[in-house]
Amino acid sequence: MNMASVGGVHPAPFIGFYNVSKAALIHLTRQLAMELGPAVRVNALAPGLVKTSMSRALYEGNEEELSARFPLRRLGVPDDVAGAALFLASEASSWLTGEAIVVDGGAHLT
């Protein structure tokens, strides 16, 4: 499993280099899925804004306003991404390969 970002799927201003690197990782995920299947399944997670110490500067003092823009009306927490990772590691995803699962509370829909 690769850790990408919603930025690899949807562009955003001022972080183009970061987003391009995550888009490349999503493409690599698909390429490896094609080359390594059926022995290996390769997928990626593409989280949005998750409340961590690294991302604190992006939401601190603005969390309520940011959350109001998301369909689920809250920012993500690490357990949200962990749940998606557990799904990919489980047999429940046994027929899934080459995918980037966006975990962002629906923010990419807005």
GUMARKE-230968 format. One record per residue (C-alpha): residue number from 1; residue in one letter; x, y, z. Coordinates in pm, 1 decimal, m for minus. Each point is the difference from the previous one (the first is absolute). Layout:
<tortis>
<n->NUM | res->A | xx->X | yy->Y | zz->Z>
...
</tortis>
This chain:
<tortis>
<n->1 | res->M | xx->0.0 | yy->0.0 | zz->0.0>
<n->2 | res->N | xx->123.7 | yy->345.8 | zz->m93.7>
<n->3 | res->M | xx->m77.2 | yy->320.4 | zz->185.5>
<n->4 | res->A | xx->m96.3 | yy->266.9 | zz->m250.6>
<n->5 | res->S | xx->m215.5 | yy->307.3 | zz->59.2>
<n->6 | res->V | xx->m324.1 | yy->147.5 | zz->m124.7>
<n->7 | res->G | xx->233.6 | yy->254.9 | zz->m160.8>
<n->8 | res->G | xx->105.4 | yy->m271.8 | zz->m242.4>
<n->9 | res->V | xx->m357.6 | yy->m16.9 | zz->m126.5>
<n->10 | res->H | xx->m112.4 | yy->364.2 | zz->27.2>
<n->11 | res->P | xx->226.3 | yy->301.3 | zz->m55.2>
<n->12 | res->A | xx->33.9 | yy->275.6 | zz->258.1>
<n->13 | res->P | xx->178.0 | yy->334.7 | zz->m16.5>
<n->14 | res->F | xx->356.3 | yy->50.0 | zz->123.5>
<n->15 | res->I | xx->86.9 | yy->m369.4 | zz->55.5>
<n->16 | res->G | xx->42.6 | yy->m113.2 | zz->m359.0>
<n->17 | res->F | xx->327.7 | yy->m185.8 | zz->50.6>
<n->18 | res->Y | xx->m145.6 | yy->m196.6 | zz->290.7>
<n->19 | res->N | xx->m316.7 | yy->m84.1 | zz->m193.1>
<n->20 | res->V | xx->191.9 | yy->m109.8 | zz->m309.3>
<n->21 | res->S | xx->211.4 | yy->m234.7 | zz->213.1>
<n->22 | res->K | xx->m315.6 | yy->m153.2 | zz->149.6>
<n->23 | res->A | xx->m157.3 | yy->m34.0 | zz->m346.3>
<n->24 | res->A | xx->313.8 | yy->m186.1 | zz->m109.3>
<n->25 | res->L | xx->m34.8 | yy->m230.9 | zz->299.1>
<n->26 | res->I | xx->m360.6 | yy->m75.4 | zz->m96.8>
<n->27 | res->H | xx->114.4 | yy->m82.1 | zz->m353.0>
<n->28 | res->L | xx->277.4 | yy->m218.9 | zz->140.7>
<n->29 | res->T | xx->m263.6 | yy->m180.3 | zz->207.0>
<n->30 | res->R | xx->m196.8 | yy->m79.4 | zz->m315.8>
<n->31 | res->Q | xx->310.6 | yy->m102.8 | zz->m191.3>
<n->32 | res->L | xx->117.2 | yy->m235.4 | zz->274.5>
<n->33 | res->A | xx->m348.5 | yy->m147.7 | zz->35.0>
<n->34 | res->M | xx->8.4 | yy->m83.0 | zz->m370.5>
<n->35 | res->E | xx->350.3 | yy->m147.0 | zz->13.0>
<n->36 | res->L | xx->m17.1 | yy->m189.2 | zz->329.9>
<n->37 | res->G | xx->m351.2 | yy->m146.2 | zz->m13.5>
<n->38 | res->P | xx->m132.5 | yy->m250.8 | zz->78.4>
<n->39 | res->A | xx->267.1 | yy->m81.1 | zz->258.3>
<n->40 | res->V | xx->m3.6 | yy->347.5 | zz->154.6>
<n->41 | res->R | xx->m274.8 | yy->257.7 | zz->37.6>
<n->42 | res->V | xx->118.3 | yy->361.0 | zz->m2.5>
<n->43 | res->N | xx->m224.2 | yy->285.2 | zz->114.8>
<n->44 | res->A | xx->42.0 | yy->348.8 | zz->140.3>
<n->45 | res->L | xx->m168.7 | yy->219.1 | zz->254.0>
<n->46 | res->A | xx->m51.8 | yy->365.5 | zz->m86.8>
<n->47 | res->P | xx->m92.8 | yy->180.1 | zz->321.8>
<n->48 | res->G | xx->m112.1 | yy->357.9 | zz->18.3>
<n->49 | res->L | xx->58.2 | yy->231.9 | zz->293.7>
<n->50 | res->V | xx->55.8 | yy->m211.7 | zz->309.9>
<n->51 | res->K | xx->51.2 | yy->152.0 | zz->343.9>
<n->52 | res->T | xx->360.8 | yy->m79.6 | zz->79.1>
<n->53 | res->S | xx->286.4 | yy->202.3 | zz->144.2>
<n->54 | res->M | xx->143.7 | yy->33.5 | zz->m352.6>
<n->55 | res->S | xx->m318.1 | yy->155.0 | zz->m142.3>
<n->56 | res->R | xx->m86.9 | yy->214.1 | zz->302.8>
<n->57 | res->A | xx->96.6 | yy->324.0 | zz->m176.5>
<n->58 | res->L | xx->m263.2 | yy->m71.0 | zz->m267.7>
<n->59 | res->Y | xx->m296.6 | yy->m20.3 | zz->235.7>
<n->60 | res->E | xx->89.7 | yy->156.7 | zz->335.7>
<n->61 | res->G | xx->m223.7 | yy->296.8 | zz->70.8>
<n->62 | res->N | xx->m206.1 | yy->m80.6 | zz->m310.4>
<n->63 | res->E | xx->m128.3 | yy->m351.0 | zz->67.0>
<n->64 | res->E | xx->m367.8 | yy->88.9 | zz->31.6>
<n->65 | res->E | xx->m4.7 | yy->194.8 | zz->m327.8>
<n->66 | res->L | xx->190.3 | yy->m273.1 | zz->m185.9>
<n->67 | res->S | xx->m221.1 | yy->m275.4 | zz->140.9>
<n->68 | res->A | xx->m314.2 | yy->181.8 | zz->m112.6>
<n->69 | res->R | xx->113.9 | yy->m39.5 | zz->m363.2>
<n->70 | res->F | xx->24.9 | yy->m379.7 | zz->22.6>
<n->71 | res->P | xx->m306.3 | yy->m220.1 | zz->m55.2>
<n->72 | res->L | xx->76.8 | yy->m188.8 | zz->323.4>
<n->73 | res->R | xx->52.0 | yy->334.2 | zz->180.8>
<n->74 | res->R | xx->322.7 | yy->m96.5 | zz->174.5>
<n->75 | res->L | xx->368.7 | yy->m38.6 | zz->m65.7>
<n->76 | res->G | xx->150.6 | yy->m344.4 | zz->m15.1>
<n->77 | res->V | xx->183.9 | yy->m167.0 | zz->283.5>
<n->78 | res->P | xx->271.6 | yy->m263.5 | zz->m30.8>
<n->79 | res->D | xx->m247.6 | yy->m279.8 | zz->80.6>
<n->80 | res->D | xx->m197.7 | yy->90.5 | zz->m313.9>
<n->81 | res->V | xx->300.9 | yy->m79.1 | zz->m216.5>
<n->82 | res->A | xx->86.4 | yy->m305.0 | zz->211.5>
<n->83 | res->G | xx->m347.7 | yy->m143.3 | zz->m62.3>
<n->84 | res->A | xx->49.8 | yy->25.4 | zz->m375.5>
<n->85 | res->A | xx->344.1 | yy->m160.0 | zz->33.9>
<n->86 | res->L | xx->m148.9 | yy->m288.8 | zz->197.7>
<n->87 | res->F | xx->m256.7 | yy->m49.3 | zz->m275.8>
<n->88 | res->L | xx->275.6 | yy->m19.9 | zz->m262.0>
<n->89 | res->A | xx->194.8 | yy->m245.6 | zz->214.5>
<n->90 | res->S | xx->m303.3 | yy->m223.0 | zz->48.6>
<n->91 | res->E | xx->m163.1 | yy->m263.4 | zz->m216.0>
<n->92 | res->A | xx->m293.6 | yy->240.0 | zz->m42.3>
<n->93 | res->S | xx->209.8 | yy->171.8 | zz->m269.0>
<n->94 | res->S | xx->120.1 | yy->m320.1 | zz->m167.1>
<n->95 | res->W | xx->m127.6 | yy->104.1 | zz->m342.8>
<n->96 | res->L | xx->139.0 | yy->351.6 | zz->12.1>
<n->97 | res->T | xx->329.1 | yy->97.8 | zz->m157.5>
<n->98 | res->G | xx->141.1 | yy->304.5 | zz->m172.3>
<n->99 | res->E | xx->m230.0 | yy->238.9 | zz->183.9>
<n->100 | res->A | xx->53.8 | yy->319.1 | zz->193.9>
<n->101 | res->I | xx->m261.6 | yy->29.9 | zz->270.1>
<n->102 | res->V | xx->m74.2 | yy->361.0 | zz->91.7>
<n->103 | res->V | xx->m56.0 | yy->40.8 | zz->375.0>
<n->104 | res->D | xx->m94.4 | yy->363.7 | zz->47.6>
<n->105 | res->G | xx->m350.7 | yy->22.8 | zz->144.0>
<n->106 | res->G | xx->m132.8 | yy->92.0 | zz->m343.0>
<n->107 | res->A | xx->204.3 | yy->320.6 | zz->m21.0>
<n->108 | res->H | xx->94.4 | yy->m74.4 | zz->m360.5>
<n->109 | res->L | xx->m369.5 | yy->22.7 | zz->m92.8>
<n->110 | res->T | xx->m18.3 | yy->368.9 | zz->83.2>
</tortis>
